[in-house]
Each structure stands twice: as C-alpha cells, then as structure tokens.
Amino acid sequence: MSVRKHPRTPPARERHAHIAGGGIAGLAAAAFLIRDGNVPGENVHVYEKLDVMGGAMDGAGDPEDGYVIRGGRMFTFPAYECTWDLFRTIPSLEDPDTSVKAEMNEFNRIHESHAETRLMSGSRRIDASNNQLTTRHRLQMARLLATPEERLGDTRIEEWFSDGFFETNFWYVWATIFAFQPWHSVAEVRRYMYRFFQEFPQLHTMEGIDRTKYNQYDSMILPLRRWLDEKGVDFQYGCEVTDMDIVTDRAGRTVDRIHMESGDSHETVDVDPTDMVFVTNGSMTDGSDLGAMDEAPETKQTGASWELWRNLAEDNPQFGNPEVFAGNVQETKWESFTVTLHNTDLFEHIVEFTQEEPGNGLTTYVDSNWLMSTVVAAQPHFANQPDDVKVFWGYALFPDRKGNYVEKKMSECTGREILEELCYHLDCEDRLPEILEDVNCIPCMMPFITAHFQPREPGDRPRVVPDGSNNLAFLGQYAEMDRDVVFTVEYSVRSAMTAVYEFLDLDQDETPPISKYYRKPGVLLDGIKAAYR
C-alpha cells in the first residue's frame, strides 16, 4: 500500500478551517483562528444545525410569547483565564469602545453578589454558612484530594462519601451550584475542589460569582458573533454535520471530506489535508425540548452532536466513547423553566419571601422532592425586555420524582403545574390561580445536561487533538484536558484555544495557565477553616 504524502503546511492565510457546531467552543475557535492565528475570516466556515449560533449560551423570546433560557452560566474572576483573554478583545454590543469583559466588570461592580438566602426549608431561611460536615466527611474530602485522579477511575460520588454527606448544607449548596448528582463522577468533584478551592469560604454567599449584564446570549454571544461577522466568517445555518471521511495511513488520521444534511439535501465538503477541522463532540443541550404553560416537554434520547461523535468513534477508538456519557438519559437529564411575568405579583413575592434582592444568587428549596431552585436575575435580563415585564429562571435536579403539591413527575408537568408546585414551596398556593394570571412559564427538558459528569475512565473523552490526528480536533465539554472542569464556559473556550494553538504551531506558553489558588497559604487556610464551620 502506498504511503499518503502530506504537502508542506502552507501559511495560515492560505488554510481553511471547518467548524462543526456553533456553540461557544466553535465561536471561540473561529475567534482565536482570526485574532491569534491570522487566518482570514472568509476561510473560517461554521456549520450549525440550528438557525442561531450560541449553543447552550442561549437566550431568546419576547414579552408576548415568553422568554427562554435553557440554562444559566456563572463566572468567576480571575479563574476563567481563557474566557477573559478572549472577551477582553471583543467589543460590547451596546458600546463598541468598551469590551465585553469591561462591561461585565462594571455591571458586577454595581451588582455585587451576596446571597442572603441560599437555602430554604419551608418558610425558614437556613444558615448555609454551617456546612454540617462531620469529621468523617472532612476525612473523606481530604482523602479525595490526596488521591490521584487516575486511581479514581469511574468511582461515583455516592461510593466515596457516606450517606449522611448528601443531607448536609454543604452538599445542597455544592450540588445546586454545580449540578452534581450522587451518581456522578467523584473524579470530577475532585477537579472542582481544586479549581474552586478559593471559593470554599463563600460558596454559601456566591460572592465570587460574576454575571453578565443580560443573559449570556445577549451579553456574550451576540457581540462575539458581530465581531466574527465583521471579519467575514462564513456562517452556515441549518447544516447538520453527520459524518466525516477519515483517511488512515502511516502519517496518522486525516479528515478529507465532511458530510452534512442541509434541508432535504445531502452535501459534502472536500477538506484539504492542511485544512483544520474542529468538532464539538456531544452537547449538553442537544435533544432539549420546550414545553409551554399548558404543555409538558418531551424527553428525547439522542441528538445530532451525539450521532456525529458515534460515527467518528466507531472506527477510531482514540476518539473516545460517547455511550459512557449519552447512554443513560435517566442519569443525565434535568429540567429548567423560564417565567415571564406581566403580572409581577409572583416575582415580588419571591423577593419578599426569600429576602433575596434580584441579582444576588440562587435559592434552593431543600424540602422540594424535585430539589427546585430559583434564580431572580437583575432586571432587565433581556435587552428587549420592557420595564413592566419581569423574568426569572429555575431548575430542578430530580425531574422524575412526584412533587410535594402536584402529584406528578416534573418531567410530565406543564409550565402551569411547575409554577403551582413552586408556589407551594413559596407558601402562596392559596393565591392560585390569580397569582399566575398573565404569567407564562416555559419548561425545558434537557436529556444530556449533566452527561459530562458521568463516571468515566481515561480515554472515554478524546484529547483535544488526539494522538495521530493530523487535522481533526475536538472541542467542548467532552474533549479531555488535564485539571480543568467541565460544565463551564471556560472549559469550552480553553479547548478552542488549545486546538487552534496546536494546529497553527502558536506558542503554547501564551495560553493562560490554570490558576492554582489552592497552593496559596492564605487560600488553603481559609478553605480548611470553611470546612470546619
């Protein structure tokens, strides 16, 4: 068999990049290719199956039909090193002379986070500063931090910690901030503990959390998208990448053709060996389904990004094992809901009941069978939101349990029924239905929203640029990077920067390193003290 010969790599200005997936990872890759790699914008092609870019960082709707946010992303400064490196150079949508990061800085200076009511039981505010950790729990945490990740394998959190741990204030705060479940990977918990050790003393107040002025689509995706548009990036909507032809020879593996469905037609794109291909393999919001005020959402079992990953990994074991993450929807799903209020009684009642001003943080109702939480953001939360309309968001980690008030699984509930259950925990169910008059609740079922936390072994997630891959890189929550934590915008942006820098032979030392705050004596001491509260 003849050996395939690869031509000499041409300069960046002559190379093309093909990006499957228009989420934050794909958009960040496009930005780094242009900003740092000097690839012409017209040589960057982004293929997105939907009619909008942004992926999980979404925000859509209007006051008449209702607003929708599938999920909310929280940020910490300065721990999101690559994210801030990118958005310091992207102009704000409202003020082109100000960067997105500078706009965020000013917003958070005015709206400092300090949660007063992180946990509630009935009408009682719980002192969440009391972690309720026993000596046994602290020893289990210390042993986890001291155990190398490779020795943890696919161990579940519930296999590491004793049962009482999951009834502590610490666990309720931790689980509902980061969306961990007892059956998730303890190796991922270990990564989070190291990455956010500096936040331990203030987890219950969320003082270390930064937020965007509006939802993340309006505040981050739209400015980034405008910047990329101005650079001439080729965005192709309604294009679902389904497979890729990969040639294998002694030189490694090389993508030479991309297959996609566009409308009712099948299309192919030929890829030069010196071109670059970036794939977001798997998506936390893939397969998500919206319900309505009087309609429950569906629970889907797969999505386009998962099918693409399956096709790529079928003959290439080094491309990971998607079934580890997408093979058990019952363990990876939860449900969110976005509420638009023309009648603001419920909004005002939440603020009064929780004694939590808009913009402070999330409140978790620990007596809820669904383990419901609500987030009342600073208003307006959408750029097109009128002053007399309010919006809040909520979610629950156990959608297949029956409610305390509504005797149905949350996954079977309409938006109205979800609000009825919430009103029970807010002690205002006696005011139904008038408190829900002129209120619209849109539930969203996300079957893979925590799939990245599933117990996994080394190799189940492919490296960003797998060994032997000449022109294919993986981006996002299911690409493996040492030490960093999934379910963060930072992880997606860092994967994009890593891939671009490797393909273009840019100086890897220019990639912002992951901060090791846990090595600072003061941070270490404060974290240990917090564990003994």
N, C-alpha and C positions, 0 to 999 in steps of 0.2 A: 504494500500500500504506500502510495506517495505521501510525503510529509507536506502538510499545508504550510506555505511560506507566508509570513505576515510582513507586509510592507513596512518600511520605516515610518514611525509615527510622525505625522505632519504637525505643523504648528497649530496651536489651539484655535486660531481664527479660521482654520480650514476644516475643523472637525465638527460633527453634528452630535447632538445629544437627544435621546429619545426617552421620555419620562412617562411611565405608566402609573397614573394616579395623580390627581391634582389636589391632594391634601397638603398640609403644611410641610411635610417632608419633601414632596415633589416640588413645591413652590420654592422652598429654601434651596434645593439643589439647583434650580434654574437661576436663582439669585447669586449663589456662590460661583456658578459657572461663568456668569457675566461679570460680576464685581471683582472676583479674585482671579479668575482664570482667563479673562479677556476673550471668552467665546462670544461671537456676535449673537445678539438676541434672536435674529432670524434663523439661526442654526439650532435653536433650542425648541423642541417640539414636545408639548404636554398633551397627553391623551387622557381624557376624563369621561367616564361613562355617564355622569350626571350633566345637568345643564348649568352647573355652578361649581366654581372652584372652592377649596377650603376644607373639604373632608369633614372631620369631626369638629373643627373650629367653625361652627355654623351659627347662624342667627338670621331668621327670616320672618316674614309676615308683615301684617299691618293691623291697625287698631280695629278694623271692621271684621276681618276674618280670623284674627288672633295671631299672636306671635309664637314662635317655636325656637327653643334652644334645646338640642338633644342632650348636651352636657355642658358643664362649666369647667373651665381650666383655671387653676390658681397658679400664681407665680411667686417665686422667692428671689430676692435680690441679696447678694450677688450670685446665688447658686446656679442660676440659669446662664452660664457663661456664653455659650454659643448663640443662644437666643438673643441676648442683649448685644452681642457682637454684630448680629445681622440687623436688628431693628434700630440700632443707633444710626444706621446709614439709610434707613427708609423714611422718606418724608411723611408726616402726618397727613391724613386726608383733609382735615379742616384747616391746617396751617402748614403749607409746604416749606416754610422756613424753620419748622420745628420737627424733630424726628419723632417717630412713634415712641421710642423709649423716653425721650424728654417729656412728651405729652403724658405718658404713664407716670413718670416721676412727679410731675406737677399734680396730677389727679390724686395720687396716693399721699402727697404732702397734705392736701386738703381733706381727703377722706382716709384717715389712718384707721387701720383695722384694730379693733379691740373688742372681741366678743364678750358680752356680759352674760349671755345665756347660751352656753354651748350645748348643755344637756337639760332636758326637762323630763320630769316624771309626774304625770297628771298636770296640775297647776303649780307644781313646786319646781323651782329652779334648783338644779343640782350644783353643788360646788365641784366643778370639774377639775379644779386645781388639786384636789385629793385624788391621786391616781388609784388608790386602793390596792396597790401591789403588795403582795406578801414577800417574805424573804425567799420563799421558793420561786416565785415569779421572777424576782430580781436575779437569782442564780441562773434560772433558765435563760434569761436575756443575756447575761454575761457569758454563759457557755455558748450561746448562739454567735455572739460577736467574736468569740475566740476560735470558732470552728471554721476552717477554710471552706469556701463555697463548694469546691469540688467534692468535698466529703458529705455534703448535704443531699446531693442527688435530687430525687423527686419527692423528698420528705414534705409532708403537709404541715401547716401551722398547727393544726389540732393534734398532730403526732408529736409535736415538740413541747407544747405548753400544756399544763394541767387544766382540767375543765374549768376551775374557778377563774382562770385568767380571762375567759370570754364573758364574764359578768362584771368586770372591773370598769371603772370610769375610763381608765387608760385605753382599754380595748374599744369602748364605744367611741371615744374621741378619735383614736387611730383609725379604726375601721371605716368610719364615716367620712373622714377627711380623704383617705387614700383609696377607699372602696375595696378593702381586703375582706375576704371571707375565711372562715376557719379551715376550709378545704384547699385554700390556695397555697402556693409555694412558700415555704419558710425561707428559702434562699433569697427570694425577692424581698421579704421582710428584712432580712439581714442587710441587703443593699440599701434599703430605705433608711435603716437605722444609722448606717454610716454616712449616707448622703445628707441626711437632715438632722444629724446629731445636734447641731447648733439650735434647732427649733424645739428641742425637747422641753425646755423650761416654759415655752409659750405656746405649746400646742393647743392648750385649752382656751387661749385668747386669740390665737391666729394672728398675733401681732406681726409675724414675719411674712405674712401673705400680702402680695401686691396684686392689684386688679387693674383691668383696663377701664377706660372711661365709659365705653359702651360694651356690649357683648363682643366677643373676640373676632367675629366676622367683620363687624363694622370698624373695630379699632385696629385690627392687625391684618386680616386677610385682604380687605379692600385696598388699604394703602400699598401692600406688597404687590397685589395684582395690578394696580395702576402703574407702579414703578416698572414692573415687568412688561406691561403693555407699551410703555414709553420706550422700552429697549427693543421692542419688535418681536417679542416671544410669540411663537406660533401655538395658540391655544386651540385645541380641537375638542369640542363638546360632543356628547352622545357617542363617544368612541370607547367601546369596551374591549380592552386587550384580553384576548382569550388564550394565546399560546405564543411560543417563540421557537423557531428552529435553531438548534444549537449544534454546532459542528465540534466534534471532539477529535483531537489529534495529539501528537506528542507535545505540542506547544500549549495545550490546555483546552479550555472550552470557550467558544466564541459564538455569540448570537449573530446570525446572518439574515434573519427575517422575523418580522413581527406580524402576528395575525390578530385581526380585530374585527368586531362586528360594529357596523355603523348603520343605524336604521335597520333595514331589511337586507342589507348587502354585506358580504364578507370582503374585507380588504386586507392587503398585505403591504408591508413597508420593507424594502430591502435595506439592510444595515451593512455598512462598510466595516471591515474588521477594526479599523481605527476609530469608528464612532463609539459613543458611550451609551449604555442602556441602563436606566435606573428603574427599579420596580418596587413599589410599596406592596410587600407581600403580606396580605391579611390586613384587616381594618376593623377597628373597634366599633364603628358604626355601620359596617356592611350588614345588609339584611334588615336594617332597622325599619320599623313600620309605625306610622302615625295613626292614632285613633282620633276621636272627636268628643265633643261634650256628651253625645249620646251614642257613641260607638267605641268599642274596645279595639285596641290594635291587635294585629296578628303576631304570632311568634314564628319567624322563618328559621330554616335550618341551614342555610348557606348563603353565599354572596359571591359576586364576581371576583373580588380580590382573592378569596379563598380558592376558588376554582382555578384561577391562574396559577397560584402557588402550587396547588396539587399537580397541575400539568407540568410545571417546571421541575418539581421534585421527583416526579415519577421515575425518571431515568437518571436522576442526578442526586444521589443520597446526600451529597455535601451541601445541597440546597435546603436542608432541614426537613422537619416532619410536621406538616401542617395539622395532621389529625390530633396531635397532642393538644393543640390549642382550640381547634374548631370541632372536635369530635364529641363534645358533651355540652350542648346548649343549656341544659338544666343547671349546670355549674357556672356558666359564664354570663348569664343574662341578668340584667335588672332593668327597671323601668323608671323613666323620668316623666315629668309633666310640667308644662309651662302654662301659666294662668294670666290671662289678660282681663283687666277689670275696668269697666266703665263705671260700675257701682263699686266704689272703693271701700265699702264697709269691712269686707274680709281682710283686705290689705291693712287697714288701720287697726283692726282687731289683733292681727298677728303682731304688729309692732307693740301694741299695748300689752298683750298677753305675755309675750316673751321679754318685754322691756329691752328690746334689741332694736336700735335705730337702723334704718336702711343703710346697707353698705358694710356692716360690721362683720358678718360671718354667717355660718350656717348653724341652725338649731336642730338638734336630733331629739326625737320623742322616743325615749328608751322603752316605754311601755307598749309601743306600737308593734303588733305582730309582724307588720311589714318592715319594721325599722325605718320609718319615714323620717326624712329631714327636709327642711325648707331653707331657701336662700332668698332673702329680700335684698336685692342689689340697690345701690344708689340709683335714684331715678333722674332722668330717663335712662333706660337700659338699651334703647334702640335710638338710632339717630333720627328716625322718622316718628318717634313716639310723642303724641300730644301731651301737654301738661296735665290734662284732666284724666289721662289714662295711666293706670299703674300695671306693673308686670312683676310677678315673682316666679320662682322656679323651685321644683322639689324633686326628690327621688326616693326610692326605697330599695333596699338590698334583698328583700325576701318576697318577690312578687308572686310566689306560688303558695303562700300561706293565706288563710282566710283572715279578713280584717277583724278588728275588735268590735266594730259597729256594723259594717257592711259584711254580711256573711257570704262573701265571695272571695276567691283569689284576686289579688290585684291585677294579675295578668288577664282576668276576664272582665275587669271593670271598665266602665265608660269614664270619661272625664268627670261627669257629674258625680258618679259614685265614689271616685277617688277624693273629690272635694268633700263629700259627705263624711267619709272616713277621717279626713283631716280635721273637719270641724268638730268631730267627736274629741279628738286629742287637744283641740283648742278650746274645749268646753263651751262651744257655741252651737251645738247641734239642735238646741231648742229654737234657734232662729232660722232653721231651714223651713221653706225654700227661699225666703225673702233675701237672705244674705248672699244667695247665689244668683239672684236676679241680675241680668245684664253682665254676667261673668262667663268667660269662655276658658275651659280647661282642655288642653290638647295633650293626651298621653302619648308616650313614645316607648315602644318596646325595642330594646337593643340586645339581640341574642348573643353578641360577642364582645360586649362592652368591657368585660374583665378577662377575656380569653388569655391575655398576655401574662396573667398571674397564675395560670395553671401550672401545677407541678411539672417540671421538665428536667431532662438530663442534658449534659453537654452535647452539642450537635443538633439538638432539636430546633434551635434557631440558627440559621446560617449566618456566618460572618458578613459584615457589610460588603466586603469584597472577598468571596470565598477563595480558598487556595485553588489555583489553576484557572480562575476566571479571568479572561482577557479583557472583556468589555461589559460585563454584567455586574451590577451592584444592587444590593437590597437595602431598602430604606424603611424607617419607621419602627413601630413597636415590636416587630418580630424579627428584626435583624440584631445579631448579637454584638454587644460592645461591653468591654470589661468595666465593671464597677458602677456604671451609670444605671438609672432607674427608669423603667418603662412607665407608661401612663402619664407621661409628662411631655409638654411641647418641646422641652429641652432635648429629650432623647431623640425625637424625630429630626430636629434641626441639627443636632450633633452627628447623627448618622449621615445626613446630607453633606455636611462639611467634610466628614471623614472620607466619603466616597469620592467627592469632587477632587479633594486634595490628592488622593492616591492616584486617580486616573490622569490627572494633569501634572503629576510629579511636582506638586507645590510643597513648600516646606511644612512638614507636619508639625514642626515646633511652633508654627504660627496658629495652630488650633488651640484655643483656650483650654488649659488643663482643668480637670475636675478638681474642684477645691476640696482640700482635706481639713475641714474645720475641726474634726474630732481629734486632730493632733495638737491643737492649741490647748495649753494647760487650763486656761480660763474656761474655755468651752467644755472641756472634759469635766472639770469640776462642777460647773453649773448643771450639766446633764446628769451627773451622778446624784447631785442634790435633788433634782427634779424627780428621780426615780424613788426617792425616799419620802416624798410629800404624802 
